[in-house]
Amino acid sequence: MNRILSTFASMLIFVAFLNAQESGFNKVKDIEEVKSDLSRLTENTTSIQSEFIQEKHLSFLTENIVSKGKFYFKSPNKLRWEYSEPFEYMIVFNDKNIIIKDEEKISSFDTESNKMFSEINNMMIGTIQGNLFKDSERFNVQYFENANQYLLELDPKSSEMKSMIKTIKIYIDKSSISVAKIKMIESSDDYTSIDFKNRKLNEIINDSKFEL
């Protein structure tokens, strides 16, 4: 269980030390226009296939932990994280179920019976699909952009979430209106970043990908 929780934390707690201005982003002038563009992300994206590189920074380690694998998303609520380096590990979010394969061991959890798993499921899907910025009850959202990307910075409102996450950063390519990178700031300022590479949108993904 500890390893499972640690892996979930690595997936969800993403952080960057540079602020938006230092990264070459400026505040968006016409937020409503950006919201209109981003609505295409949730309305038109039925599936995503991608390779990913995950980098985890922990203050007590001298080197970052780098993992690689493949990612699959199928609307409305199916996710598959398939780690291949440095070890093989798989996490599948399938509707109300979370399935984990660690080597030959397979575990299953019901998100409705566990508040933490339910929150993880909602945040992962909302972040990947790009509609987390619409959740004004739980987040304050700031909008930035440069020539190629939008950057959404989401600051949690609840004290419970603030104790874990300082800021969620979602980088969205303007050309394809798809999520290119995710970062979150942990309360401790440790971080993980996930870069999505070779993204394929709206190609057919068989439901068997989300079963183990």
N, CA and C of each residue as an Amber inpcrd file, in Angstrom:
protein
   636
   0.8280000  -1.2070000   0.0000000   0.0000000   0.0000000   0.0000000
   0.8660000   1.2620000   0.0000000   1.9690000   1.2590000   0.7640000
   2.8290000   2.4320000   0.8010000   3.4140000   2.7480000  -0.5590000
   3.7710000   1.6940000  -1.3010000   4.3310000   1.9270000  -2.6320000
   3.2680000   2.5000000  -3.5600000   2.0370000   2.0060000  -3.4260000
   0.9340000   2.5140000  -4.2440000   0.7120000   3.9920000  -3.9820000
   0.6490000   4.3690000  -2.7010000   0.4180000   5.7640000  -2.3530000
   1.5740000   6.6330000  -2.8160000   2.8040000   6.1080000  -2.7140000
   3.9630000   6.8600000  -3.1670000   3.9110000   7.1080000  -4.6650000
   3.4820000   6.0870000  -5.4240000   3.3840000   6.2450000  -6.8730000
   2.3160000   7.2610000  -7.2380000   1.1690000   7.1990000  -6.5660000
   0.1300000   8.1920000  -6.8250000   0.6290000   9.5920000  -6.5190000
   1.3660000   9.7270000  -5.4260000   1.8920000  11.0430000  -5.0680000
   2.8380000  11.5460000  -6.1400000   3.6650000  10.6570000  -6.6790000
   4.5890000  11.0590000  -7.7390000   3.8530000  11.5180000  -8.9830000
   2.7300000  10.8750000  -9.2660000   1.9610000  11.2470000 -10.4490000
   1.2620000  12.5820000 -10.2660000   0.8460000  12.8720000  -9.0510000
  -0.0120000  14.0350000  -8.8350000   0.7090000  15.2730000  -8.3240000
   1.8560000  15.1090000  -7.6820000   2.5010000  16.2600000  -7.0690000
   3.5870000  16.7820000  -8.0020000   3.2110000  17.6840000  -8.8700000
   4.1210000  18.2110000  -9.8690000   4.4880000  19.6450000  -9.5320000
   5.8230000  19.9980000  -9.6750000   6.2520000  21.3110000  -9.2300000
   7.2420000  21.9240000 -10.1900000   7.2440000  23.2790000 -10.3180000
   8.2770000  23.9910000 -11.0590000   8.8150000  25.1090000 -10.1870000
  10.1300000  25.3700000 -10.2530000  10.7060000  26.4420000  -9.4620000
  10.5610000  27.7970000 -10.1640000  10.4710000  27.7990000 -11.4910000
  10.3640000  29.0520000 -12.2200000   8.9200000  29.4970000 -12.2880000
   8.6930000  30.7930000 -12.1210000   7.3240000  31.2750000 -12.2770000
   7.0430000  31.5390000 -13.7330000   5.8070000  31.9130000 -14.0470000
   5.3980000  32.0320000 -15.4450000   6.2150000  33.0730000 -16.1890000
   6.4690000  34.2330000 -15.5700000   7.1970000  35.2740000 -16.2630000
   8.6310000  34.8480000 -16.5670000   9.2740000  34.1520000 -15.6460000
  10.6420000  33.7010000 -15.8360000  10.7310000  32.6780000 -16.9510000
   9.6470000  31.9800000 -17.2270000   9.6390000  30.9640000 -18.2770000
   9.2420000  31.5410000 -19.6310000   9.0850000  32.8500000 -19.7080000
   8.7340000  33.4740000 -20.9760000   7.2500000  33.5630000 -21.2270000
   6.4380000  33.3780000 -20.2060000   4.9890000  33.4880000 -20.3340000
   4.5290000  34.8410000 -19.7980000   3.5010000  35.3950000 -20.4240000
   2.8850000  36.6290000 -19.9710000   1.4120000  36.3960000 -19.6880000
   0.8410000  37.2320000 -18.8370000  -0.5730000  37.0790000 -18.5170000
  -1.4400000  37.2820000 -19.7510000  -2.4570000  36.4500000 -19.8670000
  -3.3880000  36.5440000 -20.9990000  -4.2470000  37.8030000 -20.8450000
  -4.4230000  38.5190000 -21.9420000  -5.2360000  39.7320000 -21.9030000
  -6.7170000  39.4290000 -22.0820000  -7.0220000  38.4990000 -22.9870000
  -8.4200000  38.1540000 -23.2590000  -8.6880000  36.7340000 -22.7570000
  -9.0650000  36.6160000 -21.4910000  -9.2630000  35.3010000 -20.8750000
 -10.4310000  34.5600000 -21.5070000 -11.4940000  35.2690000 -21.8630000
 -12.6610000  34.6110000 -22.4450000 -12.3190000  33.9590000 -23.7810000
 -11.4500000  34.5860000 -24.5410000 -11.0300000  33.9930000 -25.8140000
 -10.2460000  32.7070000 -25.5720000  -9.3900000  32.7230000 -24.5610000
  -8.6220000  31.5210000 -24.2250000  -9.5520000  30.4090000 -23.7580000
 -10.5290000  30.7580000 -22.9290000 -11.4880000  29.7600000 -22.4630000
 -12.2280000  29.1310000 -23.6420000 -12.5360000  29.9420000 -24.6400000
 -13.2090000  29.4300000 -25.8300000 -12.3200000  28.4410000 -26.5750000
 -11.0290000  28.7870000 -26.6900000 -10.0780000  27.8750000 -27.3430000
  -9.9570000  26.5720000 -26.5550000  -9.8620000  26.6930000 -25.2420000
  -9.6580000  25.5070000 -24.4130000 -10.8890000  24.6090000 -24.3710000
 -12.0520000  25.1750000 -24.6340000 -13.2590000  24.3470000 -24.6440000
 -13.1820000  23.2870000 -25.7340000 -12.4080000  23.5660000 -26.7680000
 -12.2220000  22.5780000 -27.8420000 -11.4790000  21.3510000 -27.3320000
 -10.6260000  21.5640000 -26.3310000  -9.8590000  20.4480000 -25.7780000
 -10.7690000  19.3980000 -25.1660000 -11.7510000  19.8330000 -24.4070000
 -12.6510000  18.8860000 -23.7560000 -13.7570000  18.3960000 -24.6870000
 -14.1730000  19.2400000 -25.6180000 -15.2860000  18.8710000 -26.4980000
 -14.8580000  17.9580000 -27.6420000 -13.6410000  18.1500000 -28.1360000
 -13.2250000  17.4510000 -29.3480000 -12.2500000  16.3030000 -29.1170000
 -11.7400000  16.1620000 -27.8950000 -10.7690000  15.1040000 -27.6350000
 -11.4620000  13.8700000 -27.0790000 -11.4580000  12.8130000 -27.8590000
 -12.0690000  11.5530000 -27.4240000 -11.0240000  10.5550000 -26.9260000
  -9.7800000  10.7050000 -27.3960000  -8.7220000   9.7990000 -26.9360000
  -7.3600000  10.4520000 -27.1190000  -6.4050000  10.0070000 -26.3040000
  -5.0190000  10.4550000 -26.3930000  -4.1200000   9.2490000 -26.1960000
  -3.1140000   9.1250000 -27.0590000  -2.0510000   8.1470000 -26.8660000
  -0.7370000   8.9120000 -26.8850000   0.1620000   8.5890000 -25.9730000
   1.3880000   9.3650000 -25.8770000   2.4640000   8.6020000 -25.1370000
   3.7110000   8.8960000 -25.4670000   4.8200000   8.5020000 -24.6180000
   4.9880000   9.6010000 -23.5810000   5.5790000   9.2590000 -22.4330000
   5.8020000  10.3010000 -21.4410000   7.1410000  10.1080000 -20.7350000
   7.6690000  11.2260000 -20.2800000   8.8740000  11.2280000 -19.4430000
   8.5170000  11.9300000 -18.1450000   8.6820000  11.2330000 -17.0480000
   8.3370000  11.7690000 -15.7350000   9.6120000  12.0300000 -14.9480000
   9.7300000  13.2240000 -14.4090000  10.9030000  13.5920000 -13.6170000
  10.4490000  14.0140000 -12.2230000  10.9420000  13.3330000 -11.2180000
  10.5690000  13.5910000  -9.8310000  11.7490000  14.1950000  -9.0830000
  11.5300000  15.3670000  -8.4980000  12.5680000  16.0270000  -7.7060000
  12.2050000  15.9490000  -6.2280000  13.1320000  15.4200000  -5.4440000
  12.9870000  15.3600000  -3.9930000  14.1810000  16.0720000  -3.3680000
  13.9300000  16.9480000  -2.4200000  14.9850000  17.7940000  -1.8710000
  16.0970000  16.9880000  -1.2000000  15.7770000  15.7940000  -0.7080000
  16.7920000  15.0160000   0.0100000  17.6140000  14.1250000  -0.9240000
  17.3330000  14.1610000  -2.2400000  18.1050000  13.3890000  -3.2090000
  18.9730000  14.3220000  -4.0500000  20.1510000  13.8560000  -4.4250000
  21.0590000  14.6780000  -5.2260000  20.6810000  14.6630000  -6.7060000
  19.9900000  13.6140000  -7.1520000  19.5770000  13.5140000  -8.5440000
  18.0770000  13.2750000  -8.6330000  17.4650000  13.8020000  -9.7000000
  16.0410000  13.5810000  -9.9250000  15.7790000  12.1470000 -10.3740000
  14.6000000  11.6550000 -10.0770000  14.1950000  10.3110000 -10.4850000
  13.4590000  10.4230000 -11.8140000  13.9620000   9.7740000 -12.8260000
  13.3790000   9.8650000 -14.1630000  12.7330000   8.5270000 -14.5340000
  11.4680000   8.5890000 -14.9530000  10.7460000   7.3970000 -15.3970000
  10.1910000   7.6370000 -16.7890000   9.9880000   6.5450000 -17.5350000
   9.4500000   6.6500000 -18.8890000   8.3590000   5.6040000 -19.0880000
   7.4840000   5.8830000 -20.0390000   6.4340000   4.9230000 -20.3220000
   5.4710000   5.4220000 -21.3680000   4.2970000   4.7900000 -21.4060000
   3.2560000   5.1560000 -22.3630000   1.9720000   5.4950000 -21.6110000
   1.2160000   6.3890000 -22.2010000  -0.0010000   6.8950000 -21.5790000
  -1.1660000   6.7690000 -22.5480000  -2.3370000   6.3650000 -22.0120000
  -3.5410000   6.2520000 -22.8330000  -4.7090000   6.8990000 -22.0980000
  -5.4880000   7.6770000 -22.8200000  -6.7140000   8.2620000 -22.2720000
  -7.8530000   8.0180000 -23.2490000  -8.9910000   7.5990000 -22.7130000
 -10.1900000   7.4400000 -23.5320000 -11.3580000   8.0820000 -22.7940000
 -12.0200000   8.9990000 -23.4770000 -13.1450000   9.7070000 -22.8740000
 -14.2990000   8.7490000 -22.6060000 -15.0080000   8.9070000 -21.4820000
 -14.8750000  10.0580000 -20.5840000 -13.9620000   9.8410000 -19.3870000
 -13.6790000   8.6080000 -18.9970000 -12.9670000   8.4310000 -17.7220000
 -12.1260000   7.1630000 -17.6660000 -11.2980000   6.9720000 -18.6740000
 -10.3920000   5.8280000 -18.6850000  -8.9590000   6.3240000 -18.8880000
  -8.0490000   5.8940000 -18.0120000  -6.6390000   6.2550000 -18.0940000
  -5.7840000   5.0070000 -17.9130000  -4.6520000   4.9920000 -18.6050000
  -3.6750000   3.9160000 -18.3950000  -2.2680000   4.5240000 -18.3960000
  -1.5780000   4.3810000 -17.2530000  -0.1700000   4.7850000 -17.1320000
   0.6610000   3.5060000 -17.1420000   1.4870000   3.3510000 -18.1520000
   2.2820000   2.1290000 -18.3400000   3.7630000   2.4780000 -18.2450000
   4.3480000   2.2680000 -17.0650000   5.7600000   2.5750000 -16.8520000
   6.6260000   1.4290000 -17.3770000   7.6850000   1.7940000 -18.1140000
   8.6030000   0.7890000 -18.6470000  10.0260000   0.9580000 -18.1270000
  10.3820000   2.1680000 -17.6930000  11.7140000   2.4550000 -17.1450000
  11.5650000   3.3560000 -15.9140000  12.3400000   3.1530000 -14.8800000
  13.3710000   2.1120000 -14.6830000  12.7920000   0.7640000 -14.2340000
  11.4670000   0.7150000 -14.0190000  10.8410000  -0.5570000 -13.6760000
   9.4790000  -0.6160000 -14.3610000   8.9480000  -1.8250000 -14.4880000
   7.6390000  -2.0020000 -15.1100000   6.5540000  -1.8990000 -14.0500000
   5.5940000  -1.0340000 -14.3340000   4.5340000  -0.7560000 -13.3630000
   3.3550000  -0.1890000 -14.1320000   2.1500000  -0.5200000 -13.7390000
   0.9930000  -0.0710000 -14.4970000  -0.1380000   0.3570000 -13.5720000
  -0.7720000   1.4830000 -13.9030000  -1.9380000   1.9520000 -13.1720000
  -3.0440000   2.2550000 -14.1740000  -4.2070000   1.6990000 -13.9580000
  -5.3470000   1.8840000 -14.8510000  -6.5170000   2.4830000 -14.0700000
  -7.0460000   3.5830000 -14.5750000  -8.2760000   4.1730000 -14.0430000
  -9.3870000   3.8110000 -15.0240000 -10.3230000   3.0090000 -14.5930000
 -11.3970000   2.5540000 -15.4700000 -12.7350000   2.8240000 -14.7950000
 -13.3630000   3.9240000 -15.2110000 -14.6170000   4.3430000 -14.5930000
 -14.4170000   4.4900000 -13.0800000 -15.0510000   3.6430000 -12.2870000
 -14.9810000   3.7770000 -10.8290000 -13.9280000   2.8660000 -10.2070000
 -13.1310000   2.2210000 -11.0450000 -12.1320000   1.2810000 -10.5380000
 -10.7150000   1.7510000 -10.8410000  -9.8060000   1.4520000  -9.9080000
  -8.3820000   1.6590000 -10.1230000  -7.7040000   0.2990000 -10.0190000
  -6.9600000  -0.0550000 -11.0700000  -6.2950000  -1.3490000 -11.1150000
  -4.7940000  -1.1000000 -11.1930000  -4.0310000  -1.7960000 -10.3690000
  -2.5900000  -1.6000000 -10.2960000  -1.8760000  -2.9200000 -10.5160000
  -0.9000000  -2.9170000 -11.4040000  -0.0920000  -4.1090000 -11.6470000
   1.3470000  -3.8060000 -11.2700000   1.8380000  -4.4650000 -10.2480000
   3.2040000  -4.3100000  -9.7730000   3.8900000  -5.6520000  -9.9450000
   4.7210000  -5.7330000 -10.9970000   5.2960000  -7.0080000 -11.4170000
   4.1430000  -7.9600000 -11.7490000   4.0000000  -9.0700000 -11.0280000
   2.9220000 -10.0080000 -11.3420000   1.7110000  -9.8410000 -10.4330000
   1.8030000  -8.9360000  -9.4850000   0.7160000  -8.7300000  -8.5400000
  -0.2670000  -7.6870000  -9.0670000  -1.5670000  -8.0140000  -9.0510000
  -2.6020000  -7.1090000  -9.5230000  -3.5460000  -6.7880000  -8.3620000
  -3.7690000  -5.4920000  -8.1280000  -4.6740000  -5.0340000  -7.0660000
  -5.7440000  -4.1490000  -7.6710000  -6.9310000  -4.1680000  -7.0730000
  -8.0470000  -3.3710000  -7.5800000  -8.6910000  -2.6080000  -6.4260000
  -9.0910000  -1.3460000  -6.7220000  -9.7130000  -0.4980000  -5.7170000
 -10.9460000   0.1750000  -6.3150000 -11.9280000   0.3870000  -5.4850000
 -13.1470000   1.0800000  -5.8860000 -13.0300000   2.5390000  -5.4500000
 -13.0470000   3.4750000  -6.4110000 -12.8620000   4.8870000  -6.0700000
 -13.9930000   5.4220000  -5.2050000 -15.1950000   4.8450000  -5.3290000
 -16.3190000   5.3460000  -4.5470000 -16.1750000   5.0100000  -3.0640000
 -15.4400000   3.9810000  -2.7530000 -15.2730000   3.5810000  -1.3620000
 -14.0500000   4.2210000  -0.7130000 -13.2680000   4.9540000  -1.5150000
 -12.0630000   5.5750000  -0.9910000 -11.9800000   7.0050000  -1.5110000
 -12.1230000   7.9880000  -0.6190000 -12.1440000   9.3970000  -1.0070000
 -10.8510000   9.8240000  -1.6820000  -9.7190000   9.3340000  -1.1740000
  -8.4340000   9.7160000  -1.7490000  -8.3060000   9.2240000  -3.1820000
  -8.6480000   7.9500000  -3.4310000  -8.5570000   7.4160000  -4.7850000
  -9.5240000   8.1380000  -5.7200000 -10.7010000   8.4830000  -5.2020000
 -11.6810000   9.2090000  -6.0050000 -11.1400000  10.5700000  -6.4150000
 -10.4810000  11.2520000  -5.4800000  -9.8990000  12.5660000  -5.7730000
  -8.7790000  12.4500000  -6.7930000  -7.9440000  11.4230000  -6.6380000
  -6.8690000  11.1870000  -7.5960000  -7.4420000  10.9650000  -8.9910000
  -8.4620000  10.1400000  -9.0760000  -9.0990000   9.8450000 -10.3550000
  -9.6360000  11.1180000 -11.0030000 -10.3600000  11.9230000 -10.2290000
 -10.9530000  13.1460000 -10.7730000  -9.8900000  14.1470000 -11.2170000
  -8.8310000  14.2780000 -10.4240000  -7.7920000  15.2400000 -10.7600000
  -6.9980000  14.8140000 -11.9840000  -6.6780000  13.5190000 -12.0790000
  -5.8990000  13.0590000 -13.2230000  -6.6750000  13.2400000 -14.5210000
  -7.9280000  12.8470000 -14.5140000  -8.7390000  12.9660000 -15.7220000
  -8.9860000  14.4320000 -16.0500000  -9.2900000  15.2300000 -15.0300000
  -9.5190000  16.6480000 -15.2650000  -8.2940000  17.3610000 -15.7700000
  -7.1170000  16.9790000 -15.2820000  -5.8790000  17.6080000 -15.7270000
  -5.5460000  17.2210000 -17.1560000  -5.5980000  15.9270000 -17.4500000
  -5.2510000  15.4580000 -18.7850000  -6.2330000  15.9760000 -19.8280000
  -7.5010000  15.9550000 -19.4880000  -8.5070000  16.3890000 -20.4480000
  -8.5550000  17.9150000 -20.5560000  -7.9680000  18.6040000 -19.5670000
  -7.8750000  20.0510000 -19.6370000  -9.0600000  20.7940000 -19.0660000
  -9.9960000  20.1070000 -18.4260000 -11.1850000  20.8030000 -17.9270000
 -11.1130000  21.1160000 -16.4340000  -9.9460000  20.8710000 -15.8310000
  -9.8140000  21.1770000 -14.4150000  -9.9050000  22.6740000 -14.1680000
  -9.5520000  23.4800000 -15.1800000  -9.5980000  24.9310000 -15.0280000
 -11.0340000  25.4360000 -14.8550000 -12.0260000  24.6250000 -15.1880000
 -13.4250000  25.0210000 -15.0300000 -13.9200000  24.8450000 -13.6010000
 -13.1050000  24.1960000 -12.7660000 -13.5320000  23.8780000 -11.4070000
 -13.2610000  25.0720000 -10.4900000 -14.0740000  26.1120000 -10.6060000
 -13.8570000  27.3480000  -9.8550000 -14.1500000  27.1950000  -8.3720000
 -14.8750000  26.1410000  -8.0030000 -15.1600000  25.9180000  -6.5840000
 -13.9220000  25.4560000  -5.8280000 -13.0290000  24.7690000  -6.5220000
 -11.8580000  24.2140000  -5.8430000 -10.5500000  24.9230000  -6.1760000
 -10.5270000  25.7090000  -7.2850000  -9.2730000  26.3100000  -7.7200000
  -9.4400000  27.7760000  -8.1310000  -8.4280000  28.5700000  -7.8200000
  -8.2510000  29.8750000  -8.4430000  -7.3440000  29.6800000  -9.6450000
  -7.7120000  30.2270000 -10.7990000  -6.9900000  29.9600000 -12.0380000
  -6.3990000  31.2540000 -12.5950000  -5.1270000  31.1890000 -12.9850000
  -4.4780000  32.2810000 -13.6940000  -4.0940000  31.7890000 -15.0900000
  -4.1720000  32.6820000 -16.0720000  -3.9340000  32.3220000 -17.4630000
  -2.7130000  33.0740000 -17.9950000  -1.7830000  32.3060000 -18.5900000
  -0.5890000  32.8780000 -19.2000000  -0.4310000  32.2960000 -20.6070000
   0.4230000  32.9410000 -21.3960000   0.6870000  32.4170000 -22.7340000
   2.0250000  32.9150000 -23.2460000   2.5880000  32.1500000 -24.1730000
   3.6910000  32.6270000 -25.0050000   3.3010000  32.3550000 -26.4500000
   4.2350000  32.3640000 -27.3660000   3.8850000  32.2070000 -28.7760000
   3.3110000  30.8330000 -29.0880000   3.7070000  29.8160000 -28.3210000
   3.3500000  28.4390000 -28.6760000   2.3970000  27.7490000 -27.7060000
   2.3170000  28.2370000 -26.4720000   1.5520000  27.5140000 -25.4640000
   0.7220000  28.4360000 -24.5730000  -0.3450000  27.8550000 -24.0340000
  -1.0370000  28.4460000 -22.9020000  -0.5060000  27.7760000 -21.6400000
  -0.4710000  28.5270000 -20.5560000  -0.1060000  27.9720000 -19.2560000
  -1.2070000  28.3250000 -18.2670000  -1.8080000  27.3050000 -17.6870000
  -2.8320000  27.4990000 -16.6730000  -2.2420000  27.1620000 -15.3160000
  -2.3190000  28.1140000 -14.3880000  -1.8500000  27.8830000 -13.0260000
  -3.0700000  27.7900000 -12.1110000  -3.2330000  26.6440000 -11.4700000
  -4.3850000  26.3900000 -10.6170000  -3.9400000  26.3070000  -9.1660000
  -4.4550000  27.2050000  -8.3630000  -4.1410000  27.2170000  -6.9340000
  -5.3400000  26.6850000  -6.1640000  -5.1640000  25.6180000  -5.3920000
  -6.2980000  25.0350000  -4.6440000  -6.8160000  25.9900000  -3.5820000
  -8.1180000  25.9240000  -3.3310000  -8.7540000  26.7860000  -2.3450000
  -8.8640000  26.1420000  -0.9690000  -9.1260000  24.8490000  -0.9330000
  -9.3700000  24.1890000   0.3490000  -8.0600000  23.9770000   1.1000000
  -8.1190000  24.0880000   2.4200000  -6.9350000  23.8880000   3.2530000
  -6.4240000  22.4550000   3.1640000  -7.3460000  21.5140000   2.9730000
  -6.9590000  20.0990000   2.8610000  -6.0840000  19.8720000   1.6370000
  -6.4900000  20.4460000   0.5020000  -5.7070000  20.2740000  -0.7150000
  -4.4250000  21.0970000  -0.6660000  -4.4830000  22.2870000  -0.0550000
  -3.2910000  23.1240000   0.0550000  -2.1930000  22.4430000   0.8540000
  -2.5770000  21.5790000   1.7710000  -1.5810000  20.8720000   2.5710000
  -0.7490000  19.9140000   1.7290000  -1.2500000  19.5410000   0.5440000
  -0.5390000  18.6390000  -0.3490000  -0.0050000  19.3610000  -1.5780000
  -0.8130000  20.2390000  -2.1610000  -0.4970000  20.8380000  -3.4520000
  -0.5180000  22.3550000  -3.3530000   0.5330000  22.9880000  -3.8220000
   0.5890000  24.4430000  -3.8440000   0.0220000  24.9880000  -5.1520000
   0.4590000  24.4470000  -6.2580000   0.0040000  24.9020000  -7.5680000
   0.0490000  23.7650000  -8.5720000  -0.9460000  23.7020000  -9.4450000
  -0.9410000  22.7910000 -10.5910000  -0.7010000  23.6410000 -11.8300000
   0.2380000  23.2300000 -12.6640000   0.5230000  23.9490000 -13.8990000
   0.2440000  23.0350000 -15.0860000  -0.5730000  23.5070000 -15.9970000
  -0.9340000  22.7360000 -17.1850000  -0.4890000  23.5130000 -18.4210000
   0.3900000  22.9110000 -19.2110000   0.8900000  23.5340000 -20.4360000
   0.1290000  22.9420000 -21.6210000  -0.4710000  23.7930000 -22.4240000
  -1.3070000  23.3540000 -23.5390000  -0.7980000  23.9530000 -24.8410000
  -0.4740000  23.0940000 -25.8070000  -0.0150000  23.5660000 -27.1130000
  -1.1420000  24.2790000 -27.8510000  -0.8310000  25.4470000 -28.3910000
  -1.8470000  26.2060000 -29.1180000  -2.2060000  25.5510000 -30.4480000
  -1.2370000  24.9280000 -31.0890000  -1.4750000  24.3790000 -32.4240000
  -2.4700000  23.2330000 -32.4190000  -2.3590000  22.3590000 -31.4190000
  -3.2280000  21.1780000 -31.3690000  -4.2640000  21.2570000 -30.2570000
  -4.1670000  22.2690000 -29.4070000  -5.0130000  22.3760000 -28.2090000
  -5.0040000  21.0360000 -27.4680000  -3.8070000  20.6300000 -27.0610000
  -3.6560000  19.3900000 -26.2960000  -2.6320000  19.6130000 -25.1930000
  -2.7770000  18.8720000 -24.1030000  -1.8850000  19.0180000 -22.9580000
  -0.5060000  18.4650000 -23.3100000   0.5150000  19.3190000 -23.2010000
   1.8810000  18.9260000 -23.5330000   2.7090000  18.5970000 -22.3070000
   2.3430000  19.2120000 -21.1830000   3.1590000  19.0290000 -19.9800000
   2.3240000  19.3810000 -18.7580000   2.6090000  18.7000000 -17.6610000
   1.9360000  18.9730000 -16.3930000   2.9890000  19.1450000 -15.3070000
   2.7880000  20.1300000 -14.4720000   3.6280000  20.3050000 -13.2920000
   2.7300000  20.7070000 -12.1330000   3.1000000  20.2640000 -10.9240000
   2.3910000  20.6980000  -9.7330000   3.3970000  21.0560000  -8.6460000
   3.0230000  22.0310000  -7.8430000   3.8850000  22.4260000  -6.7380000
   3.3670000  21.7880000  -5.4590000   4.2210000  21.0390000  -4.8400000
   3.8840000  20.4070000  -3.5660000   4.1120000  21.4080000  -2.4500000
   3.4610000  21.2430000  -1.3430000   3.6120000  22.1670000  -0.2250000
   5.0570000  22.2420000   0.2560000   5.8140000  21.1750000   0.0440000
   7.2190000  21.1250000   0.4570000   8.1610000  21.6640000  -0.6140000
   7.6230000  22.0100000  -1.7890000   8.3890000  22.4740000  -2.9470000
   9.2020000  21.3790000  -3.6220000   8.9430000  20.1200000  -3.3080000
   9.4170000  19.0370000  -4.1690000   8.5540000  19.0490000  -5.4200000
   9.0100000  18.3810000  -6.4720000   8.1900000  18.3960000  -7.6790000
   8.3720000  17.1640000  -8.5420000   7.4040000  16.9680000  -9.4010000
   7.4670000  16.0000000 -10.4950000   6.9380000  16.7110000 -11.7220000
   7.5130000  16.4650000 -12.8670000   6.9720000  16.9980000 -14.1140000
   6.7700000  15.8370000 -15.0770000   5.7320000  15.9350000 -15.8860000
   5.4750000  14.9150000 -16.9070000   5.3630000  15.5940000 -18.2620000
   6.2450000  15.2090000 -19.1680000   6.2110000  15.6820000 -20.5530000
   5.5970000  14.6020000 -21.4280000   4.6110000  14.9890000 -22.2330000
   3.9720000  14.0600000 -23.1570000   4.5890000  14.2110000 -24.5410000
   5.1050000  13.1100000 -25.0830000   5.8130000  13.1220000 -26.3550000
   5.0550000  12.2800000 -27.3870000   5.1780000  12.6770000 -28.6630000
   4.5670000  11.9220000 -29.7630000   3.0820000  11.6640000 -29.5070000
   2.3660000  12.7250000 -29.2100000   0.9500000  12.6060000 -28.8900000
   0.1170000  12.2960000 -30.1370000  -0.8340000  11.3670000 -29.9680000
  -1.7810000  11.0310000 -31.0330000  -3.1850000  11.2490000 -30.4900000
  -3.9580000  12.0830000 -31.1650000  -5.2880000  12.4420000 -30.6860000
  -6.3690000  11.7470000 -31.4930000  -7.3970000  11.3040000 -30.7820000
  -8.6350000  10.8020000 -31.3920000  -8.4490000   9.5890000 -32.2790000
  -7.4370000   8.7790000 -31.9670000  -7.3140000   7.4920000 -32.6370000
  -8.0230000   6.4320000 -31.7930000  -8.4440000   5.3660000 -32.4410000
  -9.2180000   4.3350000 -31.7470000  -8.3390000   3.6010000 -30.7270000
  -8.8300000   3.4940000 -29.5010000  -8.1720000   2.7140000 -28.4520000
  -9.1650000   1.6660000 -27.9670000  -8.7890000   0.4210000 -28.0670000
  -9.6660000  -0.6580000 -27.6270000  -9.8440000  -0.6340000 -26.1190000
 -11.0380000  -0.9450000 -25.6610000 -11.3240000  -0.9540000 -24.2220000
 -10.4670000  -1.9370000 -23.4510000  -9.9200000  -2.9350000 -24.1380000
  -9.0700000  -3.9120000 -23.4680000  -7.8070000  -3.2700000 -22.8890000
  -7.4230000  -2.0950000 -23.3730000  -6.2670000  -1.3820000 -22.8370000
  -6.4860000  -0.9960000 -21.3840000  -7.7210000  -0.9280000 -20.9750000
  -8.0540000  -0.4690000 -19.6280000  -8.5370000  -1.6120000 -18.7430000
  -8.1250000  -2.8180000 -19.1190000  -8.4260000  -4.0040000 -18.3370000
  -7.1400000  -4.7790000 -18.1040000  -7.0050000  -5.3810000 -16.9380000
  -5.8130000  -6.1880000 -16.6290000  -6.2470000  -7.5760000 -16.1960000
